[in-house]
Amino acid sequence: MRTGLEMVDEVWVASTFCKEVFRSYTDKPVRLVPLPVIPPADGASRAELGLPEDRFLFVNSFDYLSTFERKNPMGVL
């Protein structure tokens, strides 16, 4: 991506983490453009979802077109 930085006037990123990373590689403007996702006003409770109240739960989501090793879904277990 460093080569690509020479071809743009500014960089748009979706997170503050990415903004900090790109800022360390360029003096060009790096703009935070959050994803247009509106969180729900309130979520379902564990009881409504049929989930136990006395357990710690993990969620792992990944793209099956990515590599299994890179996303490491077994690591969450």
N, CA, C, O and CB atoms as a CASP TS submission, in Angstrom:
PFRMAT TS
TARGET T0000
AUTHOR 0000-0000-0000
METHOD Language model
MODEL 1
PARENT N/A
ATOM      1  N   MET     1       0.813  -1.194   0.000  1.00  0.00           N
ATOM      2  CA  MET     1       0.000   0.000   0.000  1.00  0.00           C
ATOM      3  C   MET     1       0.856   1.257   0.000  1.00  0.00           C
ATOM      4  O   MET     1       0.390   2.323  -0.401  1.00  0.00           O
ATOM      5  CB  MET     1      -0.925  -0.001   1.191  1.00  0.00           C
ATOM      6  N   ARG     2       2.089   1.145   0.441  1.00  0.00           N
ATOM      7  CA  ARG     2       2.944   2.346   0.472  1.00  0.00           C
ATOM      8  C   ARG     2       3.120   2.936  -0.919  1.00  0.00           C
ATOM      9  O   ARG     2       3.134   4.157  -1.078  1.00  0.00           O
ATOM     10  CB  ARG     2       4.318   2.013   1.072  1.00  0.00           C
ATOM     11  N   THR     3       3.257   2.076  -1.932  1.00  0.00           N
ATOM     12  CA  THR     3       3.378   2.571  -3.305  1.00  0.00           C
ATOM     13  C   THR     3       2.115   3.312  -3.711  1.00  0.00           C
ATOM     14  O   THR     3       2.182   4.336  -4.390  1.00  0.00           O
ATOM     15  CB  THR     3       3.654   1.412  -4.281  1.00  0.00           C
ATOM     16  N   GLY     4       0.973   2.802  -3.300  1.00  0.00           N
ATOM     17  CA  GLY     4      -0.300   3.430  -3.627  1.00  0.00           C
ATOM     18  C   GLY     4      -0.457   4.808  -3.005  1.00  0.00           C
ATOM     19  O   GLY     4      -1.181   5.649  -3.538  1.00  0.00           O
ATOM     20  N   LEU     5       0.210   5.049  -1.884  1.00  0.00           N
ATOM     21  CA  LEU     5       0.117   6.359  -1.242  1.00  0.00           C
ATOM     22  C   LEU     5       0.647   7.469  -2.135  1.00  0.00           C
ATOM     23  O   LEU     5       0.236   8.621  -1.997  1.00  0.00           O
ATOM     24  CB  LEU     5       0.874   6.352   0.071  1.00  0.00           C
ATOM     25  N   GLU     6       1.549   7.141  -3.042  1.00  0.00           N
ATOM     26  CA  GLU     6       2.091   8.132  -3.967  1.00  0.00           C
ATOM     27  C   GLU     6       1.073   8.554  -5.018  1.00  0.00           C
ATOM     28  O   GLU     6       1.231   9.596  -5.653  1.00  0.00           O
ATOM     29  CB  GLU     6       3.328   7.585  -4.645  1.00  0.00           C
ATOM     30  N   MET     7       0.024   7.748  -5.205  1.00  0.00           N
ATOM     31  CA  MET     7      -0.945   7.990  -6.268  1.00  0.00           C
ATOM     32  C   MET     7      -2.236   8.656  -5.802  1.00  0.00           C
ATOM     33  O   MET     7      -3.136   8.891  -6.609  1.00  0.00           O
ATOM     34  CB  MET     7      -1.276   6.704  -6.930  1.00  0.00           C
ATOM     35  N   VAL     8      -2.339   8.965  -4.503  1.00  0.00           N
ATOM     36  CA  VAL     8      -3.578   9.546  -3.989  1.00  0.00           C
ATOM     37  C   VAL     8      -3.317  10.904  -3.348  1.00  0.00           C
ATOM     38  O   VAL     8      -2.193  11.216  -2.957  1.00  0.00           O
ATOM     39  CB  VAL     8      -4.233   8.602  -2.975  1.00  0.00           C
ATOM     40  N   ASP     9      -4.372  11.701  -3.248  1.00  0.00           N
ATOM     41  CA  ASP     9      -4.278  13.002  -2.589  1.00  0.00           C
ATOM     42  C   ASP     9      -4.589  12.907  -1.107  1.00  0.00           C
ATOM     43  O   ASP     9      -4.089  13.694  -0.303  1.00  0.00           O
ATOM     44  CB  ASP     9      -5.215  13.993  -3.248  1.00  0.00           C
ATOM     45  N   GLU    10      -5.427  11.928  -0.749  1.00  0.00           N
ATOM     46  CA  GLU    10      -5.771  11.704   0.642  1.00  0.00           C
ATOM     47  C   GLU    10      -6.236  10.258   0.797  1.00  0.00           C
ATOM     48  O   GLU    10      -6.519   9.572  -0.185  1.00  0.00           O
ATOM     49  CB  GLU    10      -6.867  12.703   1.118  1.00  0.00           C
ATOM     50  N   VAL    11      -6.309   9.811   2.045  1.00  0.00           N
ATOM     51  CA  VAL    11      -6.701   8.435   2.347  1.00  0.00           C
ATOM     52  C   VAL    11      -7.929   8.475   3.244  1.00  0.00           C
ATOM     53  O   VAL    11      -7.973   9.238   4.209  1.00  0.00           O
ATOM     54  CB  VAL    11      -5.533   7.642   3.027  1.00  0.00           C
ATOM     55  N   TRP    12      -8.926   7.654   2.926  1.00  0.00           N
ATOM     56  CA  TRP    12     -10.118   7.538   3.755  1.00  0.00           C
ATOM     57  C   TRP    12     -10.069   6.181   4.443  1.00  0.00           C
ATOM     58  O   TRP    12      -9.831   5.162   3.793  1.00  0.00           O
ATOM     59  CB  TRP    12     -11.430   7.704   2.908  1.00  0.00           C
ATOM     60  N   VAL    13     -10.291   6.162   5.747  1.00  0.00           N
ATOM     61  CA  VAL    13     -10.251   4.920   6.514  1.00  0.00           C
ATOM     62  C   VAL    13     -11.504   4.805   7.372  1.00  0.00           C
ATOM     63  O   VAL    13     -12.185   5.797   7.631  1.00  0.00           O
ATOM     64  CB  VAL    13      -8.982   4.858   7.396  1.00  0.00           C
ATOM     65  N   ALA    14     -11.802   3.587   7.808  1.00  0.00           N
ATOM     66  CA  ALA    14     -13.030   3.339   8.564  1.00  0.00           C
ATOM     67  C   ALA    14     -12.815   3.238  10.070  1.00  0.00           C
ATOM     68  O   ALA    14     -13.787   3.100  10.812  1.00  0.00           O
ATOM     69  CB  ALA    14     -13.672   2.081   8.075  1.00  0.00           C
ATOM     70  N   SER    15     -11.561   3.302  10.546  1.00  0.00           N
ATOM     71  CA  SER    15     -11.325   3.186  11.984  1.00  0.00           C
ATOM     72  C   SER    15     -10.179   4.094  12.423  1.00  0.00           C
ATOM     73  O   SER    15      -9.321   4.471  11.625  1.00  0.00           O
ATOM     74  CB  SER    15     -11.019   1.729  12.359  1.00  0.00           C
ATOM     75  N   THR    16     -10.187   4.433  13.704  1.00  0.00           N
ATOM     76  CA  THR    16      -9.095   5.251  14.237  1.00  0.00           C
ATOM     77  C   THR    16      -7.789   4.476  14.213  1.00  0.00           C
ATOM     78  O   THR    16      -6.722   5.071  14.056  1.00  0.00           O
ATOM     79  CB  THR    16      -9.410   5.712  15.669  1.00  0.00           C
ATOM     80  N   PHE    17      -7.853   3.160  14.364  1.00  0.00           N
ATOM     81  CA  PHE    17      -6.641   2.337  14.281  1.00  0.00           C
ATOM     82  C   PHE    17      -5.988   2.502  12.911  1.00  0.00           C
ATOM     83  O   PHE    17      -4.790   2.770  12.821  1.00  0.00           O
ATOM     84  CB  PHE    17      -6.971   0.845  14.546  1.00  0.00           C
ATOM     85  N   CYS    18      -6.774   2.343  11.844  1.00  0.00           N
ATOM     86  CA  CYS    18      -6.236   2.490  10.491  1.00  0.00           C
ATOM     87  C   CYS    18      -5.728   3.910  10.253  1.00  0.00           C
ATOM     88  O   CYS    18      -4.724   4.112   9.571  1.00  0.00           O
ATOM     89  CB  CYS    18      -7.303   2.131   9.449  1.00  0.00           C
ATOM     90  N   LYS    19      -6.425   4.882  10.816  1.00  0.00           N
ATOM     91  CA  LYS    19      -5.996   6.271  10.648  1.00  0.00           C
ATOM     92  C   LYS    19      -4.599   6.460  11.242  1.00  0.00           C
ATOM     93  O   LYS    19      -3.742   7.090  10.621  1.00  0.00           O
ATOM     94  CB  LYS    19      -7.006   7.244  11.316  1.00  0.00           C
ATOM     95  N   GLU    20      -4.368   5.926  12.426  1.00  0.00           N
ATOM     96  CA  GLU    20      -3.059   6.044  13.061  1.00  0.00           C
ATOM     97  C   GLU    20      -1.978   5.334  12.246  1.00  0.00           C
ATOM     98  O   GLU    20      -0.865   5.841  12.110  1.00  0.00           O
ATOM     99  CB  GLU    20      -3.106   5.473  14.478  1.00  0.00           C
ATOM    100  N   VAL    21      -2.304   4.178  11.713  1.00  0.00           N
ATOM    101  CA  VAL    21      -1.327   3.431  10.915  1.00  0.00           C
ATOM    102  C   VAL    21      -0.949   4.217   9.664  1.00  0.00           C
ATOM    103  O   VAL    21       0.237   4.396   9.387  1.00  0.00           O
ATOM    104  CB  VAL    21      -1.886   2.045  10.526  1.00  0.00           C
ATOM    105  N   PHE    22      -1.928   4.685   8.910  1.00  0.00           N
ATOM    106  CA  PHE    22      -1.636   5.428   7.686  1.00  0.00           C
ATOM    107  C   PHE    22      -0.912   6.738   7.979  1.00  0.00           C
ATOM    108  O   PHE    22      -0.034   7.141   7.215  1.00  0.00           O
ATOM    109  CB  PHE    22      -2.922   5.708   6.922  1.00  0.00           C
ATOM    110  N   ARG    23      -1.269   7.409   9.079  1.00  0.00           N
ATOM    111  CA  ARG    23      -0.600   8.664   9.426  1.00  0.00           C
ATOM    112  C   ARG    23       0.893   8.450   9.657  1.00  0.00           C
ATOM    113  O   ARG    23       1.693   9.363   9.448  1.00  0.00           O
ATOM    114  CB  ARG    23      -1.238   9.280  10.674  1.00  0.00           C
ATOM    115  N   SER    24       1.269   7.242  10.088  1.00  0.00           N
ATOM    116  CA  SER    24       2.685   6.978  10.328  1.00  0.00           C
ATOM    117  C   SER    24       3.466   6.774   9.026  1.00  0.00           C
ATOM    118  O   SER    24       4.696   6.739   9.044  1.00  0.00           O
ATOM    119  CB  SER    24       2.837   5.752  11.217  1.00  0.00           C
ATOM    120  N   TYR    25       2.762   6.641   7.898  1.00  0.00           N
ATOM    121  CA  TYR    25       3.423   6.414   6.606  1.00  0.00           C
ATOM    122  C   TYR    25       3.283   7.561   5.618  1.00  0.00           C
ATOM    123  O   TYR    25       3.922   7.550   4.566  1.00  0.00           O
ATOM    124  CB  TYR    25       2.880   5.179   5.983  1.00  0.00           C
ATOM    125  N   THR    26       2.447   8.562   5.942  1.00  0.00           N
ATOM    126  CA  THR    26       2.246   9.639   4.980  1.00  0.00           C
ATOM    127  C   THR    26       1.940  10.964   5.682  1.00  0.00           C
ATOM    128  O   THR    26       1.442  10.994   6.807  1.00  0.00           O
ATOM    129  CB  THR    26       1.112   9.282   4.017  1.00  0.00           C
ATOM    130  N   ASP    27       2.254  12.047   4.986  1.00  0.00           N
ATOM    131  CA  ASP    27       1.891  13.374   5.458  1.00  0.00           C
ATOM    132  C   ASP    27       0.598  13.854   4.808  1.00  0.00           C
ATOM    133  O   ASP    27       0.096  14.930   5.134  1.00  0.00           O
ATOM    134  CB  ASP    27       3.019  14.361   5.180  1.00  0.00           C
ATOM    135  N   LYS    28       0.059  13.052   3.888  1.00  0.00           N
ATOM    136  CA  LYS    28      -1.193  13.419   3.218  1.00  0.00           C
ATOM    137  C   LYS    28      -2.345  13.302   4.209  1.00  0.00           C
ATOM    138  O   LYS    28      -2.237  12.584   5.204  1.00  0.00           O
ATOM    139  CB  LYS    28      -1.448  12.517   1.969  1.00  0.00           C
ATOM    140  N   PRO    29      -3.440  13.998   3.948  1.00  0.00           N
ATOM    141  CA  PRO    29      -4.587  13.905   4.861  1.00  0.00           C
ATOM    142  C   PRO    29      -5.123  12.473   4.947  1.00  0.00           C
ATOM    143  O   PRO    29      -5.297  11.795   3.934  1.00  0.00           O
ATOM    144  CB  PRO    29      -5.705  14.855   4.404  1.00  0.00           C
ATOM    145  N   VAL    30      -5.375  12.040   6.160  1.00  0.00           N
ATOM    146  CA  VAL    30      -6.006  10.742   6.398  1.00  0.00           C
ATOM    147  C   VAL    30      -7.311  11.033   7.122  1.00  0.00           C
ATOM    148  O   VAL    30      -7.311  11.524   8.250  1.00  0.00           O
ATOM    149  CB  VAL    30      -5.071   9.762   7.235  1.00  0.00           C
ATOM    150  N   ARG    31      -8.412  10.729   6.470  1.00  0.00           N
ATOM    151  CA  ARG    31      -9.727  11.095   6.992  1.00  0.00           C
ATOM    152  C   ARG    31     -10.478   9.867   7.513  1.00  0.00           C
ATOM    153  O   ARG    31     -10.538   8.823   6.863  1.00  0.00           O
ATOM    154  CB  ARG    31     -10.553  11.796   5.906  1.00  0.00           C
ATOM    155  N   LEU    32     -11.035  10.030   8.687  1.00  0.00           N
ATOM    156  CA  LEU    32     -11.849   8.974   9.275  1.00  0.00           C
ATOM    157  C   LEU    32     -13.260   9.064   8.708  1.00  0.00           C
ATOM    158  O   LEU    32     -13.949  10.067   8.896  1.00  0.00           O
ATOM    159  CB  LEU    32     -11.867   9.079  10.827  1.00  0.00           C
ATOM    160  N   VAL    33     -13.683   8.027   8.022  1.00  0.00           N
ATOM    161  CA  VAL    33     -15.021   7.950   7.441  1.00  0.00           C
ATOM    162  C   VAL    33     -15.669   6.685   8.006  1.00  0.00           C
ATOM    163  O   VAL    33     -15.549   5.616   7.407  1.00  0.00           O
ATOM    164  CB  VAL    33     -14.977   7.931   5.848  1.00  0.00           C
ATOM    165  N   PRO    34     -16.353   6.788   9.147  1.00  0.00           N
ATOM    166  CA  PRO    34     -16.933   5.606   9.777  1.00  0.00           C
ATOM    167  C   PRO    34     -17.925   4.898   8.865  1.00  0.00           C
ATOM    168  O   PRO    34     -18.564   5.515   8.013  1.00  0.00           O
ATOM    169  CB  PRO    34     -17.613   5.990  11.071  1.00  0.00           C
ATOM    170  N   LEU    35     -18.039   3.605   9.062  1.00  0.00           N
ATOM    171  CA  LEU    35     -19.006   2.827   8.293  1.00  0.00           C
ATOM    172  C   LEU    35     -20.417   3.280   8.645  1.00  0.00           C
ATOM    173  O   LEU    35     -20.698   3.565   9.809  1.00  0.00           O
ATOM    174  CB  LEU    35     -18.836   1.308   8.560  1.00  0.00           C
ATOM    175  N   PRO    36     -21.301   3.352   7.667  1.00  0.00           N
ATOM    176  CA  PRO    36     -22.659   3.850   7.917  1.00  0.00           C
ATOM    177  C   PRO    36     -23.548   2.781   8.554  1.00  0.00           C
ATOM    178  O   PRO    36     -24.512   2.318   7.944  1.00  0.00           O
ATOM    179  CB  PRO    36     -23.289   4.337   6.612  1.00  0.00           C
ATOM    180  N   VAL    37     -23.218   2.403   9.767  1.00  0.00           N
ATOM    181  CA  VAL    37     -23.991   1.390  10.482  1.00  0.00           C
ATOM    182  C   VAL    37     -24.596   2.049  11.714  1.00  0.00           C
ATOM    183  O   VAL    37     -23.887   2.653  12.519  1.00  0.00           O
ATOM    184  CB  VAL    37     -23.101   0.158  10.876  1.00  0.00           C
ATOM    185  N   ILE    38     -25.880   1.929  11.848  1.00  0.00           N
ATOM    186  CA  ILE    38     -26.565   2.491  13.005  1.00  0.00           C
ATOM    187  C   ILE    38     -26.857   1.340  13.961  1.00  0.00           C
ATOM    188  O   ILE    38     -27.598   0.420  13.613  1.00  0.00           O
ATOM    189  CB  ILE    38     -27.885   3.247  12.589  1.00  0.00           C
ATOM    190  N   PRO    39     -26.285   1.380  15.158  1.00  0.00           N
ATOM    191  CA  PRO    39     -26.539   0.297  16.111  1.00  0.00           C
ATOM    192  C   PRO    39     -28.001   0.292  16.548  1.00  0.00           C
ATOM    193  O   PRO    39     -28.639   1.344  16.594  1.00  0.00           O
ATOM    194  CB  PRO    39     -25.619   0.431  17.338  1.00  0.00           C
ATOM    195  N   PRO    40     -28.524  -0.871  16.865  1.00  0.00           N
ATOM    196  CA  PRO    40     -29.909  -0.930  17.324  1.00  0.00           C
ATOM    197  C   PRO    40     -30.080  -0.165  18.636  1.00  0.00           C
ATOM    198  O   PRO    40     -29.145  -0.061  19.430  1.00  0.00           O
ATOM    199  CB  PRO    40     -30.355  -2.390  17.499  1.00  0.00           C
ATOM    200  N   ALA    41     -31.266   0.360  18.850  1.00  0.00           N
ATOM    201  CA  ALA    41     -31.548   1.124  20.064  1.00  0.00           C
ATOM    202  C   ALA    41     -31.356   0.256  21.302  1.00  0.00           C
ATOM    203  O   ALA    41     -30.793   0.709  22.299  1.00  0.00           O
ATOM    204  CB  ALA    41     -32.977   1.688  20.027  1.00  0.00           C
ATOM    205  N   ASP    42     -31.814  -0.970  21.243  1.00  0.00           N
ATOM    206  CA  ASP    42     -31.580  -1.912  22.334  1.00  0.00           C
ATOM    207  C   ASP    42     -31.542  -3.312  21.746  1.00  0.00           C
ATOM    208  O   ASP    42     -32.210  -3.600  20.753  1.00  0.00           O
ATOM    209  CB  ASP    42     -32.680  -1.794  23.441  1.00  0.00           C
ATOM    210  N   GLY    43     -30.768  -4.162  22.359  1.00  0.00           N
ATOM    211  CA  GLY    43     -30.594  -5.510  21.841  1.00  0.00           C
ATOM    212  C   GLY    43     -31.428  -6.518  22.605  1.00  0.00           C
ATOM    213  O   GLY    43     -32.030  -6.211  23.634  1.00  0.00           O
ATOM    214  N   ALA    44     -31.444  -7.707  22.081  1.00  0.00           N
ATOM    215  CA  ALA    44     -32.162  -8.792  22.738  1.00  0.00           C
ATOM    216  C   ALA    44     -31.352  -9.252  23.948  1.00  0.00           C
ATOM    217  O   ALA    44     -30.122  -9.221  23.928  1.00  0.00           O
ATOM    218  CB  ALA    44     -32.420  -9.975  21.753  1.00  0.00           C
ATOM    219  N   SER    45     -32.033  -9.668  24.973  1.00  0.00           N
ATOM    220  CA  SER    45     -31.358 -10.172  26.170  1.00  0.00           C
ATOM    221  C   SER    45     -30.892 -11.610  25.917  1.00  0.00           C
ATOM    222  O   SER    45     -31.329 -12.261  24.968  1.00  0.00           O
ATOM    223  CB  SER    45     -32.303 -10.106  27.414  1.00  0.00           C
ATOM    224  N   ARG    46     -30.019 -12.076  26.763  1.00  0.00           N
ATOM    225  CA  ARG    46     -29.566 -13.467  26.657  1.00  0.00           C
ATOM    226  C   ARG    46     -30.756 -14.419  26.755  1.00  0.00           C
ATOM    227  O   ARG    46     -30.840 -15.396  26.012  1.00  0.00           O
ATOM    228  CB  ARG    46     -28.527 -13.790  27.758  1.00  0.00           C
ATOM    229  N   ALA    47     -31.670 -14.129  27.673  1.00  0.00           N
ATOM    230  CA  ALA    47     -32.841 -14.996  27.845  1.00  0.00           C
ATOM    231  C   ALA    47     -33.660 -15.063  26.555  1.00  0.00           C
ATOM    232  O   ALA    47     -34.108 -16.138  26.154  1.00  0.00           O
ATOM    233  CB  ALA    47     -33.722 -14.489  29.009  1.00  0.00           C
ATOM    234  N   GLU    48     -33.856 -13.900  25.904  1.00  0.00           N
ATOM    235  CA  GLU    48     -34.630 -13.866  24.653  1.00  0.00           C
ATOM    236  C   GLU    48     -33.945 -14.671  23.544  1.00  0.00           C
ATOM    237  O   GLU    48     -34.605 -15.210  22.656  1.00  0.00           O
ATOM    238  CB  GLU    48     -34.832 -12.413  24.194  1.00  0.00           C
ATOM    239  N   LEU    49     -32.613 -14.742  23.608  1.00  0.00           N
ATOM    240  CA  LEU    49     -31.869 -15.495  22.597  1.00  0.00           C
ATOM    241  C   LEU    49     -31.624 -16.943  23.009  1.00  0.00           C
ATOM    242  O   LEU    49     -31.031 -17.713  22.253  1.00  0.00           O
ATOM    243  CB  LEU    49     -30.545 -14.818  22.320  1.00  0.00           C
ATOM    244  N   GLY    50     -32.075 -17.313  24.196  1.00  0.00           N
ATOM    245  CA  GLY    50     -31.887 -18.682  24.672  1.00  0.00           C
ATOM    246  C   GLY    50     -30.444 -18.979  25.058  1.00  0.00           C
ATOM    247  O   GLY    50     -29.987 -20.116  24.942  1.00  0.00           O
ATOM    248  N   LEU    51     -29.723 -17.949  25.520  1.00  0.00           N
ATOM    249  CA  LEU    51     -28.313 -18.111  25.892  1.00  0.00           C
ATOM    250  C   LEU    51     -28.176 -18.133  27.410  1.00  0.00           C
ATOM    251  O   LEU    51     -28.933 -17.459  28.108  1.00  0.00           O
ATOM    252  CB  LEU    51     -27.449 -16.974  25.288  1.00  0.00           C
ATOM    253  N   PRO    52     -27.216 -18.900  27.928  1.00  0.00           N
ATOM    254  CA  PRO    52     -27.043 -18.976  29.385  1.00  0.00           C
ATOM    255  C   PRO    52     -26.560 -17.654  29.976  1.00  0.00           C
ATOM    256  O   PRO    52     -25.773 -16.938  29.358  1.00  0.00           O
ATOM    257  CB  PRO    52     -26.057 -20.084  29.739  1.00  0.00           C
ATOM    258  N   GLU    53     -27.034 -17.345  31.161  1.00  0.00           N
ATOM    259  CA  GLU    53     -26.644 -16.116  31.856  1.00  0.00           C
ATOM    260  C   GLU    53     -25.332 -16.279  32.617  1.00  0.00           C
ATOM    261  O   GLU    53     -24.677 -15.286  32.934  1.00  0.00           O
ATOM    262  CB  GLU    53     -27.743 -15.690  32.816  1.00  0.00           C
ATOM    263  N   ASP    54     -24.940 -17.516  32.913  1.00  0.00           N
ATOM    264  CA  ASP    54     -23.793 -17.767  33.780  1.00  0.00           C
ATOM    265  C   ASP    54     -22.548 -18.238  33.029  1.00  0.00           C
ATOM    266  O   ASP    54     -21.661 -18.852  33.621  1.00  0.00           O
ATOM    267  CB  ASP    54     -24.162 -18.785  34.812  1.00  0.00           C
ATOM    268  N   ARG    55     -22.482 -17.955  31.742  1.00  0.00           N
ATOM    269  CA  ARG    55     -21.335 -18.383  30.936  1.00  0.00           C
ATOM    270  C   ARG    55     -20.750 -17.202  30.172  1.00  0.00           C
ATOM    271  O   ARG    55     -21.457 -16.250  29.844  1.00  0.00           O
ATOM    272  CB  ARG    55     -21.745 -19.500  29.955  1.00  0.00           C
ATOM    273  N   PHE    56     -19.454 -17.275  29.895  1.00  0.00           N
ATOM    274  CA  PHE    56     -18.801 -16.282  29.047  1.00  0.00           C
ATOM    275  C   PHE    56     -18.915 -16.774  27.618  1.00  0.00           C
ATOM    276  O   PHE    56     -18.541 -17.911  27.332  1.00  0.00           O
ATOM    277  CB  PHE    56     -17.298 -16.052  29.458  1.00  0.00           C
ATOM    278  N   LEU    57     -19.422 -15.951  26.715  1.00  0.00           N
ATOM    279  CA  LEU    57     -19.661 -16.368  25.336  1.00  0.00           C
ATOM    280  C   LEU    57     -18.673 -15.705  24.389  1.00  0.00           C
ATOM    281  O   LEU    57     -18.269 -14.561  24.599  1.00  0.00           O
ATOM    282  CB  LEU    57     -21.094 -16.037  24.917  1.00  0.00           C
ATOM    283  N   PHE    58     -18.284 -16.436  23.337  1.00  0.00           N
ATOM    284  CA  PHE    58     -17.400 -15.925  22.303  1.00  0.00           C
ATOM    285  C   PHE    58     -18.120 -15.953  20.967  1.00  0.00           C
ATOM    286  O   PHE    58     -18.950 -16.826  20.715  1.00  0.00           O
ATOM    287  CB  PHE    58     -16.095 -16.741  22.239  1.00  0.00           C
ATOM    288  N   VAL    59     -17.796 -14.995  20.116  1.00  0.00           N
ATOM    289  CA  VAL    59     -18.308 -14.985  18.751  1.00  0.00           C
ATOM    290  C   VAL    59     -17.108 -14.826  17.830  1.00  0.00           C
ATOM    291  O   VAL    59     -16.239 -13.985  18.059  1.00  0.00           O
ATOM    292  CB  VAL    59     -19.369 -13.836  18.527  1.00  0.00           C
ATOM    293  N   ASN    60     -17.072 -15.644  16.792  1.00  0.00           N
ATOM    294  CA  ASN    60     -16.012 -15.518  15.786  1.00  0.00           C
ATOM    295  C   ASN    60     -16.680 -15.540  14.420  1.00  0.00           C
ATOM    296  O   ASN    60     -17.444 -16.452  14.104  1.00  0.00           O
ATOM    297  CB  ASN    60     -14.936 -16.671  15.917  1.00  0.00           C
ATOM    298  N   SER    61     -16.389 -14.544  13.627  1.00  0.00           N
ATOM    299  CA  SER    61     -16.966 -14.449  12.294  1.00  0.00           C
ATOM    300  C   SER    61     -15.854 -14.167  11.306  1.00  0.00           C
ATOM    301  O   SER    61     -14.999 -13.316  11.550  1.00  0.00           O
ATOM    302  CB  SER    61     -18.059 -13.352  12.227  1.00  0.00           C
ATOM    303  N   PHE    62     -15.863 -14.885  10.182  1.00  0.00           N
ATOM    304  CA  PHE    62     -14.839 -14.624   9.176  1.00  0.00           C
ATOM    305  C   PHE    62     -15.360 -14.973   7.797  1.00  0.00           C
ATOM    306  O   PHE    62     -16.358 -15.680   7.653  1.00  0.00           O
ATOM    307  CB  PHE    62     -13.561 -15.414   9.479  1.00  0.00           C
ATOM    308  N   ASP    63     -14.682 -14.478   6.801  1.00  0.00           N
ATOM    309  CA  ASP    63     -15.039 -14.683   5.399  1.00  0.00           C
ATOM    310  C   ASP    63     -14.466 -16.009   4.926  1.00  0.00           C
ATOM    311  O   ASP    63     -13.253 -16.211   4.988  1.00  0.00           O
ATOM    312  CB  ASP    63     -14.524 -13.515   4.514  1.00  0.00           C
ATOM    313  N   TYR    64     -15.307 -16.911   4.458  1.00  0.00           N
ATOM    314  CA  TYR    64     -14.843 -18.216   3.986  1.00  0.00           C
ATOM    315  C   TYR    64     -13.950 -18.106   2.756  1.00  0.00           C
ATOM    316  O   TYR    64     -13.254 -19.062   2.413  1.00  0.00           O
ATOM    317  CB  TYR    64     -16.028 -19.103   3.673  1.00  0.00           C
ATOM    318  N   LEU    65     -13.960 -16.957   2.090  1.00  0.00           N
ATOM    319  CA  LEU    65     -13.071 -16.780   0.945  1.00  0.00           C
ATOM    320  C   LEU    65     -11.671 -16.343   1.380  1.00  0.00           C
ATOM    321  O   LEU    65     -10.754 -16.278   0.560  1.00  0.00           O
ATOM    322  CB  LEU    65     -13.658 -15.757  -0.021  1.00  0.00           C
ATOM    323  N   SER    66     -11.511 -16.046   2.671  1.00  0.00           N
ATOM    324  CA  SER    66     -10.192 -15.742   3.214  1.00  0.00           C
ATOM    325  C   SER    66      -9.508 -17.063   3.559  1.00  0.00           C
ATOM    326  O   SER    66     -10.075 -18.136   3.355  1.00  0.00           O
ATOM    327  CB  SER    66     -10.291 -14.806   4.472  1.00  0.00           C
ATOM    328  N   THR    67      -8.295 -16.978   4.078  1.00  0.00           N
ATOM    329  CA  THR    67      -7.592 -18.221   4.430  1.00  0.00           C
ATOM    330  C   THR    67      -7.925 -18.630   5.860  1.00  0.00           C
ATOM    331  O   THR    67      -7.981 -17.798   6.765  1.00  0.00           O
ATOM    332  CB  THR    67      -6.060 -18.052   4.266  1.00  0.00           C
ATOM    333  N   PHE    68      -8.140 -19.909   6.038  1.00  0.00           N
ATOM    334  CA  PHE    68      -8.484 -20.467   7.339  1.00  0.00           C
ATOM    335  C   PHE    68      -7.402 -20.158   8.368  1.00  0.00           C
ATOM    336  O   PHE    68      -7.704 -19.782   9.501  1.00  0.00           O
ATOM    337  CB  PHE    68      -8.696 -21.978   7.232  1.00  0.00           C
ATOM    338  N   GLU    69      -6.142 -20.318   7.971  1.00  0.00           N
ATOM    339  CA  GLU    69      -5.018 -20.104   8.886  1.00  0.00           C
ATOM    340  C   GLU    69      -4.938 -18.655   9.345  1.00  0.00           C
ATOM    341  O   GLU    69      -4.636 -18.384  10.508  1.00  0.00           O
ATOM    342  CB  GLU    69      -3.707 -20.508   8.219  1.00  0.00           C
ATOM    343  N   ARG    70      -5.204 -17.731   8.442  1.00  0.00           N
ATOM    344  CA  ARG    70      -5.108 -16.308   8.798  1.00  0.00           C
ATOM    345  C   ARG    70      -6.178 -15.890   9.789  1.00  0.00           C
ATOM    346  O   ARG    70      -5.905 -15.117  10.707  1.00  0.00           O
ATOM    347  CB  ARG    70      -5.208 -15.448   7.553  1.00  0.00           C
ATOM    348  N   LYS    71      -7.385 -16.387   9.614  1.00  0.00           N
ATOM    349  CA  LYS    71      -8.490 -15.998  10.486  1.00  0.00           C
ATOM    350  C   LYS    71      -8.535 -16.832  11.767  1.00  0.00           C
ATOM    351  O   LYS    71      -9.070 -16.376  12.778  1.00  0.00           O
ATOM    352  CB  LYS    71      -9.808 -16.130   9.741  1.00  0.00           C
ATOM    353  N   ASN    72      -7.987 -18.030  11.739  1.00  0.00           N
ATOM    354  CA  ASN    72      -7.852 -18.912  12.905  1.00  0.00           C
ATOM    355  C   ASN    72      -9.135 -19.076  13.707  1.00  0.00           C
ATOM    356  O   ASN    72      -9.158 -18.721  14.885  1.00  0.00           O
ATOM    357  CB  ASN    72      -6.780 -18.390  13.806  1.00  0.00           C
ATOM    358  N   PRO    73     -10.205 -19.604  13.111  1.00  0.00           N
ATOM    359  CA  PRO    73     -11.451 -19.782  13.867  1.00  0.00           C
ATOM    360  C   PRO    73     -11.294 -20.796  14.993  1.00  0.00           C
ATOM    361  O   PRO    73     -12.041 -20.740  15.970  1.00  0.00           O
ATOM    362  CB  PRO    73     -12.573 -20.221  12.936  1.00  0.00           C
ATOM    363  N   MET    74     -10.361 -21.706  14.886  1.00  0.00           N
ATOM    364  CA  MET    74     -10.150 -22.682  15.968  1.00  0.00           C
ATOM    365  C   MET    74      -9.537 -22.004  17.193  1.00  0.00           C
ATOM    366  O   MET    74      -9.692 -22.493  18.312  1.00  0.00           O
ATOM    367  CB  MET    74      -9.236 -23.840  15.488  1.00  0.00           C
ATOM    368  N   GLY    75      -8.840 -20.875  16.991  1.00  0.00           N
ATOM    369  CA  GLY    75      -8.233 -20.168  18.100  1.00  0.00           C
ATOM    370  C   GLY    75      -9.238 -19.640  19.095  1.00  0.00           C
ATOM    371  O   GLY    75      -8.916 -19.491  20.274  1.00  0.00           O
ATOM    372  N   VAL    76     -10.431 -19.359  18.660  1.00  0.00           N
ATOM    373  CA  VAL    76     -11.458 -18.861  19.579  1.00  0.00           C
ATOM    374  C   VAL    76     -11.893 -19.958  20.543  1.00  0.00           C
ATOM    375  O   VAL    76     -12.381 -19.680  21.638  1.00  0.00           O
ATOM    376  CB  VAL    76     -12.675 -18.329  18.797  1.00  0.00           C
ATOM    377  N   LEU    77     -11.710 -21.200  20.126  1.00  0.00           N
ATOM    378  CA  LEU    77     -12.085 -22.310  21.011  1.00  0.00           C
ATOM    379  C   LEU    77     -11.074 -22.459  22.113  1.00  0.00           C
ATOM    380  O   LEU    77     -11.212 -23.340  22.962  1.00  0.00           O
ATOM    381  CB  LEU    77     -12.208 -23.623  20.231  1.00  0.00           C
TER
END
